[in-house]
Amino acid sequence: MESILPRSSLPRKSRSKLASVAEKENWAPSTFNHYRSLVSLSYRLGILNRKVTANPGRSVSHRREDNNRVRFLTEEEEKNLRKVVQDKWPAHLPELELAINTGLRKGSQYGLTWDMVDWKSRELHIPRTKNEEPLHVPLNDAAISALKTVFKSGDGKGRVFTSVRTGEPLENGRHWFDDAVVQAKLKNFHWHDLRHTFASRLRMKGAPLEDIADLQGHKSLTMTRRYAHLGPNKLHAVVSLLGASDTTSDTGQTRQTATTSQVAVQ
C-alpha cells in the first residue's frame, strides 16, 4: 500500500497517485473502489494509532460500477484464444478450460487445493468464497479432464495450480492470460469475463436463473438477472395468453360488471 500512497500524501496527491496506478494497471471501477476503501481504512487505523492526523482517502471519489456488464466469448473468439494459449502457453490451457467450464471466480480457482477436488462425486468443495459461504461446484467432462491433466504433471498435493518453473503456487494467470487476450485480438475482455461466458452459455441453452445462481454462488437472483435476456423469452408466451378476443370479451364483461355495480350503489 505504501507504494501507492506514501504516508505524507496530501488529498490531491492521493487522488492523482491512485488514478495513475489504476490507469497503468487497467483497473475496473470495482477494483479502484476496493483500493480506495483499503486506503481509507489504512488512514483511519493510522488516525486511531496517532500515526497520522488526516484521512486523504476520504477525498478520493467513488467510481461508478457497471455491475450489469456482460461480456462473454463467442465461439470464434474462444477458438482464437485457445489457439494462442495452446501455441504459446500450453501448460496453462487447463486453467482456461476450468474457468470456462466452472465459472469460478479467479480467487477461488487459483486458491484451489487438491483436497477440495472430489473425484468420486465429480465436485469441487470450496470451504469459503467471496460471499463467505461454502460452494459445491459440479464438474463436467471438460473440467474433469483439465484437472486430470494438471494432476498428472504434479504430485497431487497442496495447491492445484503452481508455476512450472518454480513450483510455487500461482495467484492468478495474468502473466500469460493478458498477453494471450491481446494476441487473440479480443477487445475489452478480462479474466472475470470467463465467468460471464460460463453463465451466459448456460442461460442461452435454457438453464434456469436459479440454477445459474447456485452454480455461481450468488446469494440472490439480483446479480444473476443480468443473464436473463440471453435465455428463452417466456414473457412473449405470457402476454400471448391475452388474445384479441379474450381482451374484447374481458373488457365487455368488465364494463357490464361496472355498470351493474353502479346501479346497485344508486
Contacts in CASP RR format, 6 or more apart in sequence:
PFRMAT RR
TARGET T0000
AUTHOR 0000-0000-0000
METHOD contacts of the structure
MODEL  1
MESILPRSSLPRKSRSKLASVAEKENWAPSTFNHYRSLVSLSYRLGILNR
KVTANPGRSVSHRREDNNRVRFLTEEEEKNLRKVVQDKWPAHLPELELAI
NTGLRKGSQYGLTWDMVDWKSRELHIPRTKNEEPLHVPLNDAAISALKTV
FKSGDGKGRVFTSVRTGEPLENGRHWFDDAVVQAKLKNFHWHDLRHTFAS
RLRMKGAPLEDIADLQGHKSLTMTRRYAHLGPNKLHAVVSLLGASDTTSD
TGQTRQTATTSQVAVQ
1 38 0 8 1.000
1 39 0 8 1.000
1 42 0 8 1.000
4 17 0 8 1.000
4 18 0 8 1.000
4 21 0 8 1.000
4 35 0 8 1.000
4 39 0 8 1.000
5 14 0 8 1.000
5 17 0 8 1.000
5 18 0 8 1.000
5 39 0 8 1.000
5 42 0 8 1.000
5 56 0 8 1.000
5 57 0 8 1.000
7 51 0 8 1.000
7 52 0 8 1.000
9 17 0 8 1.000
9 56 0 8 1.000
10 56 0 8 1.000
11 54 0 8 1.000
11 56 0 8 1.000
11 57 0 8 1.000
11 59 0 8 1.000
11 60 0 8 1.000
12 59 0 8 1.000
13 56 0 8 1.000
14 39 0 8 1.000
14 56 0 8 1.000
14 57 0 8 1.000
14 59 0 8 1.000
14 60 0 8 1.000
15 59 0 8 1.000
15 60 0 8 1.000
15 61 0 8 1.000
18 32 0 8 1.000
18 35 0 8 1.000
18 36 0 8 1.000
18 39 0 8 1.000
18 60 0 8 1.000
21 27 0 8 1.000
21 35 0 8 1.000
22 31 0 8 1.000
22 32 0 8 1.000
22 35 0 8 1.000
25 31 0 8 1.000
27 35 0 8 1.000
28 65 0 8 1.000
28 190 0 8 1.000
29 63 0 8 1.000
29 64 0 8 1.000
29 65 0 8 1.000
29 66 0 8 1.000
30 65 0 8 1.000
30 67 0 8 1.000
32 63 0 8 1.000
33 62 0 8 1.000
33 63 0 8 1.000
33 65 0 8 1.000
36 57 0 8 1.000
36 60 0 8 1.000
36 62 0 8 1.000
36 63 0 8 1.000
39 56 0 8 1.000
39 57 0 8 1.000
39 60 0 8 1.000
40 55 0 8 1.000
40 57 0 8 1.000
40 58 0 8 1.000
40 60 0 8 1.000
43 52 0 8 1.000
43 54 0 8 1.000
43 55 0 8 1.000
43 56 0 8 1.000
43 57 0 8 1.000
43 58 0 8 1.000
44 55 0 8 1.000
46 52 0 8 1.000
47 53 0 8 1.000
47 54 0 8 1.000
47 55 0 8 1.000
67 223 0 8 1.000
67 226 0 8 1.000
68 226 0 8 1.000
69 226 0 8 1.000
70 196 0 8 1.000
70 200 0 8 1.000
70 226 0 8 1.000
70 227 0 8 1.000
70 230 0 8 1.000
71 188 0 8 1.000
71 189 0 8 1.000
71 190 0 8 1.000
71 193 0 8 1.000
71 196 0 8 1.000
72 193 0 8 1.000
72 196 0 8 1.000
72 197 0 8 1.000
72 199 0 8 1.000
72 200 0 8 1.000
72 201 0 8 1.000
73 81 0 8 1.000
73 100 0 8 1.000
73 186 0 8 1.000
73 189 0 8 1.000
73 193 0 8 1.000
73 194 0 8 1.000
73 197 0 8 1.000
77 184 0 8 1.000
77 186 0 8 1.000
77 189 0 8 1.000
78 100 0 8 1.000
78 197 0 8 1.000
80 184 0 8 1.000
80 185 0 8 1.000
80 186 0 8 1.000
81 96 0 8 1.000
81 180 0 8 1.000
81 181 0 8 1.000
81 184 0 8 1.000
81 186 0 8 1.000
82 93 0 8 1.000
82 96 0 8 1.000
83 184 0 8 1.000
84 180 0 8 1.000
84 183 0 8 1.000
84 184 0 8 1.000
85 92 0 8 1.000
85 93 0 8 1.000
85 96 0 8 1.000
85 176 0 8 1.000
85 180 0 8 1.000
86 93 0 8 1.000
88 176 0 8 1.000
88 179 0 8 1.000
88 180 0 8 1.000
88 183 0 8 1.000
89 176 0 8 1.000
89 180 0 8 1.000
91 153 0 8 1.000
91 164 0 8 1.000
92 173 0 8 1.000
92 176 0 8 1.000
92 177 0 8 1.000
93 146 0 8 1.000
93 149 0 8 1.000
94 146 0 8 1.000
94 147 0 8 1.000
94 149 0 8 1.000
94 150 0 8 1.000
95 109 0 8 1.000
95 146 0 8 1.000
95 161 0 8 1.000
95 173 0 8 1.000
96 177 0 8 1.000
96 194 0 8 1.000
97 142 0 8 1.000
97 143 0 8 1.000
97 145 0 8 1.000
97 146 0 8 1.000
98 104 0 8 1.000
98 109 0 8 1.000
98 143 0 8 1.000
98 146 0 8 1.000
98 147 0 8 1.000
99 106 0 8 1.000
99 109 0 8 1.000
99 191 0 8 1.000
99 194 0 8 1.000
99 195 0 8 1.000
99 198 0 8 1.000
100 142 0 8 1.000
100 194 0 8 1.000
100 197 0 8 1.000
100 198 0 8 1.000
101 139 0 8 1.000
101 140 0 8 1.000
101 142 0 8 1.000
101 143 0 8 1.000
101 146 0 8 1.000
101 198 0 8 1.000
102 109 0 8 1.000
102 124 0 8 1.000
102 137 0 8 1.000
102 139 0 8 1.000
102 143 0 8 1.000
102 198 0 8 1.000
103 194 0 8 1.000
103 195 0 8 1.000
103 197 0 8 1.000
103 198 0 8 1.000
103 199 0 8 1.000
103 215 0 8 1.000
103 216 0 8 1.000
104 124 0 8 1.000
104 137 0 8 1.000
104 195 0 8 1.000
105 129 0 8 1.000
105 130 0 8 1.000
105 192 0 8 1.000
105 195 0 8 1.000
106 172 0 8 1.000
106 173 0 8 1.000
106 191 0 8 1.000
106 192 0 8 1.000
107 172 0 8 1.000
108 126 0 8 1.000
108 129 0 8 1.000
108 130 0 8 1.000
108 135 0 8 1.000
109 161 0 8 1.000
110 159 0 8 1.000
110 161 0 8 1.000
110 169 0 8 1.000
110 170 0 8 1.000
110 171 0 8 1.000
110 172 0 8 1.000
110 173 0 8 1.000
111 159 0 8 1.000
111 160 0 8 1.000
111 161 0 8 1.000
111 169 0 8 1.000
112 124 0 8 1.000
112 126 0 8 1.000
112 159 0 8 1.000
112 160 0 8 1.000
112 161 0 8 1.000
113 158 0 8 1.000
113 159 0 8 1.000
113 160 0 8 1.000
114 151 0 8 1.000
114 156 0 8 1.000
114 157 0 8 1.000
114 158 0 8 1.000
114 159 0 8 1.000
114 160 0 8 1.000
115 158 0 8 1.000
116 124 0 8 1.000
116 125 0 8 1.000
116 126 0 8 1.000
116 127 0 8 1.000
116 160 0 8 1.000
117 124 0 8 1.000
117 147 0 8 1.000
117 160 0 8 1.000
118 124 0 8 1.000
118 125 0 8 1.000
122 138 0 8 1.000
122 139 0 8 1.000
122 144 0 8 1.000
123 136 0 8 1.000
123 137 0 8 1.000
123 138 0 8 1.000
123 139 0 8 1.000
124 135 0 8 1.000
124 136 0 8 1.000
124 137 0 8 1.000
124 139 0 8 1.000
125 134 0 8 1.000
125 136 0 8 1.000
126 134 0 8 1.000
126 135 0 8 1.000
126 136 0 8 1.000
126 137 0 8 1.000
127 134 0 8 1.000
128 134 0 8 1.000
129 135 0 8 1.000
129 217 0 8 1.000
131 217 0 8 1.000
131 218 0 8 1.000
131 219 0 8 1.000
133 217 0 8 1.000
133 219 0 8 1.000
135 217 0 8 1.000
137 215 0 8 1.000
138 215 0 8 1.000
139 147 0 8 1.000
147 160 0 8 1.000
150 160 0 8 1.000
150 161 0 8 1.000
153 164 0 8 1.000
154 162 0 8 1.000
158 169 0 8 1.000
159 169 0 8 1.000
159 170 0 8 1.000
161 169 0 8 1.000
161 170 0 8 1.000
162 168 0 8 1.000
162 169 0 8 1.000
162 170 0 8 1.000
163 169 0 8 1.000
163 170 0 8 1.000
172 191 0 8 1.000
173 191 0 8 1.000
174 191 0 8 1.000
177 191 0 8 1.000
181 189 0 8 1.000
181 190 0 8 1.000
195 216 0 8 1.000
198 215 0 8 1.000
198 216 0 8 1.000
199 212 0 8 1.000
199 215 0 8 1.000
199 216 0 8 1.000
199 224 0 8 1.000
199 227 0 8 1.000
200 227 0 8 1.000
200 230 0 8 1.000
202 211 0 8 1.000
202 212 0 8 1.000
202 215 0 8 1.000
203 209 0 8 1.000
203 212 0 8 1.000
203 227 0 8 1.000
203 228 0 8 1.000
203 230 0 8 1.000
203 231 0 8 1.000
204 230 0 8 1.000
204 231 0 8 1.000
206 231 0 8 1.000
206 232 0 8 1.000
209 221 0 8 1.000
209 224 0 8 1.000
209 225 0 8 1.000
209 227 0 8 1.000
209 228 0 8 1.000
210 221 0 8 1.000
212 224 0 8 1.000
212 227 0 8 1.000
213 220 0 8 1.000
213 221 0 8 1.000
213 223 0 8 1.000
213 224 0 8 1.000
216 223 0 8 1.000
216 224 0 8 1.000
218 224 0 8 1.000
242 250 0 8 1.000
END
